[in-house]
Structures are given as C-alpha cells and as structure tokens.
Amino acid sequence: MRGVNIGYVNKIQVKYNYVLIKVNINVSSILVPKNSLVETTQTGLLNDTVIDITPLQTISMQDIKNSNVFTRSCVHSIFLCHYDYIKGERGLNYDDLVRAATRISQRFDDPALFRLINIFLQNTVDISYEFIELTDGMADIAILIYDYLYQLFFSQL
C-alpha cells in the first residue's frame, strides 16, 4: 500500500467474468480504506505481479482509533473488514508495453508515413521562405515610409 509491502497473495481463483484474489495482510494494524484504487501491475525483471492499493481519501486519527476490522461494527467504518471484498482493476503490465512499442515501431516503419513527413517538412520549408520574403517586403515598405516621412517633415524646416 502506497509503495510499501504489507502482505502477500494467498490464493488466486479465475472465474468466467472476474479473477478473485485472496490477499493476506501481514500486520493487523494495517487498515485499508474502502475508498481505494486497487490495481494489479507487473514489476521487476521477472514480471512479478503485485497489487497496488492506493487510498483515495485522507484518513483522520479519529477514524483509525475507532476502527477494529475484526468486529461486527466494522461494517459501518470506512475501512475494509476482515474477509471483505474490494473491486480492483487491471493496471499496467509489460505485455501492454511491448504491444504498444511494437505498434509504434510498425507505424514508423510505414513508407507512407515517411512520405507524409517529407511532404510536411518540404511545405514547412516553402512556407518559411515565403515568410522571409514577406518580412523583407514589409521591411522595405517600412524604410520607404520612414524616408518619405523624414523628407516631408524635415523639408519644411
């Protein structure tokens, strides 16, 4: 939880529409809020699967003092009780990363993409040349206006 190892996966049951994972938490004083994001992710070089539990709310000391996950009154608390269930999501894993990298590399290997990039770059160069000519023309006009105004005002003196 929050990057700290608090337990281990005890049992995994694969069902048709979901996967049920039984997690044992090492210390009974660890409280898991019901309002938590639960994701399975893969880490490490050996693709170890871990369950990330991220609380989505701040917990006050008063909430912690009044909680006992092993009593019947725990049902009304903001923490998961002993033998409770919480729905989780599938997080990031290396298989998704490899698939995404493969798709990206296949897109960059496409000759049509390189033709489009080449056309885009050539059009950008052409536009920049036109912009340079436009700014040169505007500078010439500004110089002409300056000279005309200079002659107009200083010829009257």
C-alpha positions as CSV (number, residue, x, y, z in Angstrom):
1,M,0.0,0.0,0.0
2,R,1.5,3.4,-1.1
3,G,4.6,1.5,-2.3
4,V,5.1,-0.5,0.9
5,N,4.9,-4.3,1.0
6,I,2.1,-5.0,3.5
7,G,1.2,-8.6,2.6
8,Y,1.1,-11.3,0.0
9,V,-1.2,-13.1,-2.4
10,N,-2.5,-16.2,-0.8
11,K,-4.9,-17.6,-3.5
12,I,-6.0,-16.8,-7.0
13,Q,-9.3,-18.1,-8.4
14,V,-10.0,-17.5,-12.1
15,K,-13.7,-17.2,-12.9
16,Y,-15.5,-16.5,-16.2
17,N,-16.0,-12.8,-15.7
18,Y,-13.5,-11.9,-13.0
19,V,-10.5,-13.0,-11.0
20,L,-10.8,-13.4,-7.3
21,I,-7.5,-12.8,-5.3
22,K,-7.2,-13.6,-1.6
23,V,-4.6,-11.3,0.0
24,N,-3.1,-11.8,3.4
25,I,-2.0,-8.6,5.1
26,N,1.0,-9.2,7.4
27,V,0.0,-6.9,10.3
28,S,-3.5,-6.5,11.8
29,S,-2.9,-2.8,12.4
30,I,-2.8,-2.1,8.6
31,L,-6.1,-0.5,7.7
32,V,-7.2,-0.4,4.0
33,P,-9.8,2.3,3.3
34,K,-12.9,1.1,1.3
35,N,-12.4,4.0,-1.0
36,S,-9.2,2.8,-2.5
37,L,-7.9,2.2,-6.0
38,V,-6.8,-1.4,-6.4
39,E,-4.8,-2.4,-9.4
40,T,-2.7,-5.3,-10.4
41,T,0.6,-4.4,-12.0
42,Q,3.8,-6.2,-13.1
43,T,7.2,-5.1,-11.7
44,G,10.7,-6.2,-11.7
45,L,12.7,-8.2,-14.2
46,L,10.8,-11.4,-13.6
47,N,7.3,-9.7,-14.1
48,D,6.3,-10.2,-10.5
49,T,2.6,-9.3,-10.2
50,V,1.8,-7.0,-7.4
51,I,-1.4,-5.5,-6.1
52,D,-1.3,-1.7,-5.7
53,I,-3.7,-0.3,-3.2
54,T,-3.9,3.5,-3.2
55,P,-6.3,5.2,-0.7
56,L,-8.3,7.9,-2.4
57,Q,-9.2,9.9,0.7
58,T,-7.4,11.3,3.7
59,I,-7.8,9.4,7.0
60,S,-8.0,11.1,10.3
61,M,-6.6,9.8,13.5
62,Q,-10.2,9.6,14.9
63,D,-11.2,7.2,12.2
64,I,-8.2,5.0,12.9
65,K,-8.8,4.9,16.7
66,N,-12.5,3.9,16.3
67,S,-11.8,1.0,13.9
68,N,-11.4,-2.6,14.5
69,V,-11.6,-4.8,11.4
70,F,-12.4,-7.9,13.3
71,T,-15.7,-6.7,14.9
72,R,-19.3,-6.6,13.5
73,S,-19.3,-2.8,13.8
74,C,-16.6,-2.7,11.2
75,V,-19.3,-2.8,8.5
76,H,-20.1,0.9,9.2
77,S,-16.4,2.0,9.2
78,I,-14.5,3.5,6.2
79,F,-12.1,0.6,6.3
80,L,-12.3,-2.9,4.8
81,C,-13.2,-5.5,7.4
82,H,-11.8,-9.0,7.9
83,Y,-12.8,-11.1,4.8
84,D,-14.2,-8.1,2.9
85,Y,-14.0,-7.8,-0.9
86,I,-13.0,-4.8,-2.9
87,K,-13.2,-4.5,-6.7
88,G,-9.9,-3.8,-8.5
89,E,-8.8,-3.1,-12.0
90,R,-6.0,-4.4,-14.2
91,G,-3.1,-2.0,-14.2
92,L,-0.1,-1.6,-16.4
93,N,1.9,-4.7,-17.4
94,Y,4.9,-5.4,-19.6
95,D,2.8,-7.2,-22.2
96,D,0.8,-4.0,-22.9
97,L,4.1,-2.0,-23.0
98,V,5.6,-4.4,-25.6
99,R,2.4,-4.4,-27.7
100,A,2.3,-0.6,-27.7
101,A,6.0,-0.3,-28.6
102,T,5.5,-2.8,-31.4
103,R,2.6,-0.8,-32.8
104,I,4.6,2.4,-32.6
105,S,7.6,0.8,-34.4
106,Q,5.3,-0.6,-37.1
107,R,3.8,2.9,-37.7
108,F,7.3,4.4,-38.1
109,D,8.3,1.6,-40.4
110,D,5.5,2.6,-42.9
111,P,6.9,4.2,-46.1
112,A,3.7,6.2,-46.5
113,L,4.3,7.9,-43.1
114,F,7.8,8.9,-44.2
115,R,6.4,10.3,-47.5
116,L,3.9,12.4,-45.5
117,I,6.6,13.6,-43.1
118,N,8.8,14.5,-46.1
119,I,5.9,16.5,-47.7
120,F,5.2,18.2,-44.4
121,L,8.8,19.2,-43.9
122,Q,9.1,20.5,-47.5
123,N,5.9,22.5,-47.2
124,T,7.3,24.0,-43.9
125,V,10.5,25.0,-45.7
126,D,8.5,26.6,-48.5
127,I,6.3,28.5,-46.1
128,S,9.4,29.7,-44.2
129,Y,10.9,31.0,-47.5
130,E,7.6,32.8,-48.2
131,F,7.6,34.2,-44.7
132,I,11.1,35.5,-45.2
133,E,10.2,37.2,-48.4
134,L,7.1,38.7,-46.8
135,T,9.1,40.1,-43.9
136,D,11.7,41.5,-46.3
137,G,8.9,43.2,-48.3
138,M,7.4,44.7,-45.1
139,A,10.9,46.0,-44.1
140,D,11.3,47.6,-47.5
141,I,7.9,49.3,-47.2
142,A,8.7,50.5,-43.6
143,I,12.0,52.0,-44.9
144,L,10.2,53.8,-47.7
145,I,7.6,55.2,-45.3
146,Y,10.3,56.3,-43.0
147,D,12.2,58.1,-45.8
148,Y,9.0,59.7,-47.1
149,L,8.0,61.0,-43.6
150,Y,11.6,62.1,-42.9
151,Q,11.7,64.2,-46.1
152,L,8.2,65.5,-45.5
153,F,8.8,66.8,-42.0
154,F,12.5,67.9,-42.4
155,S,11.9,69.6,-45.7
156,Q,9.5,72.0,-44.1
157,L,12.1,73.2,-41.5
